């Protein structure tokens, strides 16, 4: 009676297992990454839905990324957007992408809450609010980037002509509290994965959601403005902030392609 496998048989079995593992492990990794992207899409959709409820309670008016930011009067105790949405979402974790590493819990004597204008909170959010919804960053506020204009009037729901294209949230570049990254907002004219920039955390893609609360994943590079891929002077002219290949509107006050097709000579990249 045969009582054991031969060495050759054991080696064959081990080889088969190794081959199966080499085939299946990448599949499992892809499935895990897809699940994280799906969760991130759910997060940004819930955030946009919460924003709809928020503006319904505040006369249809959007607010800035952090209290007092447009006037330079923000403090460490000022609420950031994730803080003033809490009555509607009840979870600061929605501003964290599941593909992100977990945030630092304390920094410089402050505890992480995800709600306030303090580095331990705002630099670690991996989903950011559109910076152009904060007064001081808009085309209209800066007077076509000449440094003049009113920065203190915020947008109302009725001002938007294309709610399904108007971006509210996107994957942002986050960082440790001591770094330069400001994850709580995201700008179109910063490069991928730079401070204040768009993140490509989902294998080159970012998740975005819109004023009408729908969400999708799109290639990160298509969200950059047409002719600025690297950091540029914010006081320079000709910034076509709404001219991106994804056909997404960033700045409600800036020209859009249908109204000004070349935007001072710059087309869609």
KOLPA-577978 format. One record per residue (C-alpha): residue number from 1; residue in one letter; y negated, x negated, z. Coordinates in nm, 4 decimals. Layout:
// KOLPA-577978
   num   residuo          v          u          w
   NUM         A          Y          X          Z
...
// end
This chain:
// KOLPA-577978
   num   residuo          v          u          w
     1         X     0.0000     0.0000     0.0000
     2         X    -0.3464    -0.1235    -0.0932
     3         X    -0.5669    -0.1515     0.2211
     4         X    -0.8928    -0.3119     0.1010
     5         X    -1.1237    -0.3663    -0.1924
     6         X    -1.1092    -0.6936    -0.3734
     7         X    -1.4120    -0.9220    -0.3797
     8         X    -1.4688    -0.8413    -0.7460
     9         X    -1.4716    -0.4683    -0.6742
    10         X    -1.7220    -0.5141    -0.3904
    11         X    -1.9482    -0.7233    -0.6125
    12         X    -1.9322    -0.4593    -0.8853
    13         X    -2.0275    -0.1850    -0.6382
    14         X    -2.3155    -0.3957    -0.5017
    15         X    -2.4366    -0.4638    -0.8559
    16         X    -2.4290    -0.0932    -0.9402
    17         X    -2.6270    -0.0081    -0.6250
    18         X    -2.8821    -0.2784    -0.7067
    19         X    -2.9260    -0.1445    -1.0596
    20         X    -2.9686     0.2123    -0.9340
    21         X    -3.2218     0.0962    -0.6744
    22         X    -3.4244    -0.0911    -0.9373
    23         X    -3.4345     0.2256    -1.1465
    24         X    -3.5033     0.4762    -0.8692
    25         X    -3.7505     0.2942    -0.6441
    26         X    -4.0321     0.2935    -0.9049
    27         X    -3.9648     0.6623    -0.9639
    28         X    -3.9931     0.7295    -0.5906
    29         X    -4.3175     0.5273    -0.5773
    30         X    -4.4623     0.7252    -0.8673
    31         X    -4.3609     1.0525    -0.7047
    32         X    -4.5269     0.9453    -0.3796
    33         X    -4.8456     0.8469    -0.5626
    34         X    -4.8474     1.1794    -0.7492
    35         X    -4.8088     1.3657    -0.4200
    36         X    -5.1063     1.1789    -0.2742
    37         X    -5.3191     1.2632    -0.5769
    38         X    -5.2202     1.6285    -0.5479
    39         X    -5.3220     1.6273    -0.1804
    40         X    -5.6515     1.4599    -0.2685
    41         X    -5.7176     1.7298    -0.5299
    42         X    -5.6523     1.9913    -0.2642
    43         X    -5.8963     1.8136    -0.0314
    44         X    -6.1869     1.8042    -0.2766
    45         X    -6.1255     2.1636    -0.3785
    46         X    -6.1390     2.2731    -0.0141
    47         X    -6.4594     2.0743     0.0343
    48         X    -6.6260     2.2440    -0.2620
    49         X    -6.5053     2.5832    -0.1411
    50         X    -6.6534     2.5064     0.2008
    51         X    -6.9804     2.4134     0.0296
    52         X    -6.9841     2.7545    -0.1405
    53         X    -6.9487     2.9177     0.2017
    54         X    -7.2161     2.6897     0.3492
    55         X    -7.4810     2.7695     0.0894
    56         X    -7.3925     3.1373     0.1223
    57         X    -7.5036     3.1133     0.4845
    58         X    -7.8169     2.9085     0.4064
    59         X    -7.9926     3.1112     0.1377
    60         X    -7.8082     2.9397    -0.1460
    61         X    -7.9639     2.6003    -0.0709
    62         X    -7.7772     2.2691    -0.0785
    63         X    -7.8547     1.9971     0.1708
    64         X    -7.8691     1.6189     0.1552
    65         X    -7.5892     1.3701     0.2233
    66         X    -7.7238     1.2938     0.5722
    67         X    -7.9848     1.4718     0.7801
    68         X    -8.3247     1.3108     0.7380
    69         X    -8.2115     1.0635     0.4711
    70         X    -8.4710     1.1689     0.2132
    71         X    -8.7554     1.1156     0.4616
    72         X    -8.6126     0.8045     0.6258
    73         X    -8.5811     0.9818     0.9597
    74         X    -8.2025     0.9735     0.9924
    75         X    -8.0511     0.8314     1.3111
    76         X    -7.6994     0.7397     1.4199
    77         X    -7.6695     1.0951     1.5543
    78         X    -7.7704     1.2613     1.2264
    79         X    -7.4966     1.4693     1.0715
    80         X    -7.3605     1.3572     0.7369
    81         X    -7.2368     1.6190     0.4901
    82         X    -6.8852     1.6077     0.6385
    83         X    -7.0362     1.6969     0.9744
    84         X    -7.2305     2.0006     0.8650
    85         X    -6.9322     2.1388     0.6722
    86         X    -6.7111     2.1327     0.9821
    87         X    -6.7716     2.4976     1.0797
    88         X    -6.6053     2.5873     0.7483
    89         X    -6.3226     2.3333     0.7191
    90         X    -6.2430     2.2434     1.0827
    91         X    -6.1089     1.9028     0.9819
    92         X    -6.2933     1.5780     0.9154
    93         X    -5.9742     1.4457     0.7525
    94         X    -6.0491     1.6367     0.4310
    95         X    -6.3017     1.3631     0.3476
    96         X    -6.0226     1.1041     0.3611
    97         X    -5.8024     1.0520     0.0581
    98         X    -5.4323     1.0222     0.1543
    99         X    -5.4102     0.7122    -0.0675
   100         X    -5.6693     0.5496     0.1600
   101         X    -5.5768     0.3396     0.4594
   102         X    -5.6451     0.5001     0.7936
   103         X    -6.0015     0.4471     0.9204
   104         X    -6.1049     0.2109     1.1971
   105         X    -6.1250     0.4200     1.5129
   106         X    -6.4064     0.2333     1.6902
   107         X    -6.6868     0.0006     1.5856
   108         X    -6.9823    -0.1447     1.7769
   109         X    -6.9157     0.0849     2.0716
   110         X    -6.8929     0.4039     1.8637
   111         X    -6.5850     0.6173     1.8126
   112         X    -6.4814     0.7406     1.4698
   113         X    -6.5519     1.1107     1.4185
   114         X    -6.6217     1.1264     1.0441
   115         X    -6.9308     1.3374     1.1134
   116         X    -7.2346     1.1196     1.1873
   117         X    -7.4647     0.8676     1.0212
   118         X    -7.3102     0.5699     1.1924
   119         X    -7.1066     0.2977     1.0156
   120         X    -6.7825     0.3813     1.1919
   121         X    -6.8045     0.7250     1.0269
   122         X    -6.9856     0.7194     0.6965
   123         X    -6.8593     0.3891     0.5542
   124         X    -6.4960     0.4911     0.5787
   125         X    -6.4941     0.8226     0.3957
   126         X    -6.2946     0.7879     0.0732
   127         X    -6.4300     1.1121    -0.0704
   128         X    -6.8040     1.1095    -0.1229
   129         X    -7.0807     1.3614    -0.1821
   130         X    -7.2757     1.3336    -0.5084
   131         X    -7.5761     1.1157    -0.4183
   132         X    -7.7964     1.3020    -0.6663
   133         X    -7.7847     1.6025    -0.4359
   134         X    -7.9809     1.3955    -0.1868
   135         X    -8.3502     1.4260    -0.2604
   136         X    -8.4563     1.0647    -0.2902
   137         X    -8.1971     0.9751    -0.5549
   138         X    -8.2766     1.2289    -0.8267
   139         X    -8.4460     1.1764    -1.1596
   140         X    -8.7036     1.4407    -1.0709
   141         X    -8.7787     1.2883    -0.7305
   142         X    -8.8350     0.9429    -0.8735
   143         X    -9.0426     1.0669    -1.1653
   144         X    -8.8048     0.9256    -1.4290
   145         X    -8.7510     0.6258    -1.2006
   146         X    -9.1196     0.5381    -1.1720
   147         X    -9.1077     0.5780    -0.7939
   148         X    -9.3181     0.8951    -0.7777
   149         X    -9.2350     1.2583    -0.7179
   150         X    -9.1298     1.4909    -0.4393
   151         X    -8.8116     1.3952    -0.2551
   152         X    -8.7965     1.6741    -0.0017
   153         X    -8.7106     1.9846    -0.2039
   154         X    -8.3383     2.0496    -0.2284
   155         X    -8.1528     2.2458    -0.4897
   156         X    -8.0718     2.6133    -0.4770
   157         X    -7.7652     2.7728    -0.6310
   158         X    -7.9625     2.9606    -0.8949
   159         X    -8.1042     2.6406    -1.0463
   160         X    -7.7737     2.5293    -1.1969
   161         X    -7.6978     2.6223    -1.5550
   162         X    -7.3529     2.4611    -1.5756
   163         X    -7.1711     2.4988    -1.2401
   164         X    -6.8328     2.4080    -1.3892
   165         X    -6.9718     2.0673    -1.4953
   166         X    -7.1902     1.9926    -1.1931
   167         X    -7.0087     1.7368    -0.9766
   168         X    -7.0169     1.7745    -0.5979
   169         X    -6.7440     1.5404    -0.4673
   170         X    -6.5502     1.2424    -0.6004
   171         X    -6.3383     0.9537    -0.4786
   172         X    -6.5857     0.7018    -0.3394
   173         X    -6.5586     0.3360    -0.2487
   174         X    -6.4954     0.3067     0.1226
   175         X    -6.4907     0.0010     0.3455
   176         X    -6.4706    -0.1353     0.6959
   177         X    -6.7778    -0.0549     0.9076
   178         X    -6.9102    -0.4105     0.8715
   179         X    -6.8920    -0.4014     0.4893
   180         X    -7.1511    -0.2760     0.2400
   181         X    -6.9473     0.0223     0.1204
   182         X    -7.0973     0.3642     0.1901
   183         X    -6.8066     0.5975     0.1294
   184         X    -6.9855     0.9166     0.2285
   185         X    -7.1627     0.9371    -0.1084
   186         X    -7.1016     0.8254    -0.4653
   187         X    -7.3420     0.7314    -0.7489
   188         X    -7.2845     0.7304    -1.1239
   189         X    -7.4650     0.4060    -1.2031
   190         X    -7.2634     0.1788    -0.9747
   191         X    -6.9551     0.0038    -1.1043
   192         X    -6.5974     0.0994    -1.0131
   193         X    -6.5009     0.0045    -0.6555
   194         X    -6.8419    -0.1417    -0.5661
   195         X    -7.0516    -0.0264    -0.2683
   196         X    -7.1695     0.3312    -0.3328
   197         X    -6.9490     0.3366    -0.6422
   198         X    -6.6680     0.5491    -0.7794
   199         X    -6.3145     0.4590    -0.6738
   200         X    -6.0116     0.4345    -0.9017
   201         X    -5.7742     0.4643    -0.6077
   202         X    -5.5285     0.6824    -0.8026
   203         X    -5.4117     0.4244    -1.0589
   204         X    -5.7384     0.4262    -1.2494
   205         X    -5.8179     0.7906    -1.1789
   206         X    -6.0504     0.9607    -0.9328
   207         X    -6.0374     1.3193    -0.8077
   208         X    -6.3518     1.5268    -0.8506
   209         X    -6.4610     1.8797    -0.7644
   210         X    -6.7471     2.0901    -0.8906
   211         X    -7.0093     2.3423    -0.7932
   212         X    -6.7819     2.6291    -0.8945
   213         X    -6.5178     2.4757    -0.6578
   214         X    -6.2557     2.3790    -0.9173
   215         X    -6.1092     2.0284    -0.9000
   216         X    -5.9407     1.7824    -1.1338
   217         X    -5.8421     1.4185    -1.1735
   218         X    -6.0238     1.2140    -1.4354
   219         X    -6.0275     0.8503    -1.5418
   220         X    -6.2806     0.6732    -1.3228
   221         X    -6.4495     0.4777    -1.6021
   222         X    -6.5373     0.7996    -1.7865
   223         X    -6.7637     0.8991    -1.4955
   224         X    -6.9964     0.6008    -1.5300
   225         X    -7.3277     0.6536    -1.7048
   226         X    -7.3245     0.5666    -2.0711
   227         X    -7.4888     0.2266    -2.0786
   228         X    -7.4676     0.0956    -1.7235
   229         X    -7.1297    -0.0345    -1.6120
   230         X    -7.2659    -0.2772    -1.3541
   231         X    -7.5357    -0.2529    -1.0897
   232         X    -7.8827    -0.1984    -1.2361
   233         X    -8.2405    -0.1813    -1.1164
   234         X    -8.2997     0.1750    -0.9883
   235         X    -8.6629     0.1458    -1.0958
   236         X    -8.5756     0.0699    -1.4589
   237         X    -8.6339     0.3307    -1.7303
   238         X    -8.3760     0.4875    -1.9568
   239         X    -8.1082     0.5754    -1.7018
   240         X    -7.8999     0.8426    -1.8698
   241         X    -7.7314     0.9559    -1.5508
   242         X    -7.5728     1.2591    -1.7150
   243         X    -7.4389     1.0766    -2.0203
   244         X    -7.0765     1.0039    -1.9395
   245         X    -6.7629     1.0375    -2.1468
   246         X    -6.6184     1.2965    -1.9075
   247         X    -6.9074     1.5361    -1.9881
   248         X    -6.9799     1.5739    -1.6173
   249         X    -7.3305     1.6408    -1.4856
   250         X    -7.4425     1.4202    -1.1966
   251         X    -7.8163     1.4727    -1.1559
   252         X    -7.9378     1.8341    -1.1791
   253         X    -8.2902     1.7127    -1.2631
   254         X    -8.2011     1.4610    -1.5369
   255         X    -8.1646     1.5284    -1.9124
   256         X    -7.8313     1.6561    -2.0392
   257         X    -7.6901     1.5683    -2.3838
   258         X    -7.7362     1.9173    -2.5301
   259         X    -8.1097     1.9096    -2.4527
   260         X    -8.1848     1.5455    -2.5235
   261         X    -7.9012     1.4085    -2.7385
   262         X    -7.9976     1.0421    -2.7345
   263         X    -8.1702     1.0110    -2.3960
   264         X    -8.4109     0.7355    -2.4949
   265         X    -8.1697     0.5911    -2.7486
   266         X    -7.8540     0.5866    -2.5408
   267         X    -7.5533     0.7888    -2.6478
   268         X    -7.2225     0.8702    -2.4822
   269         X    -7.0072     0.5614    -2.4267
// end
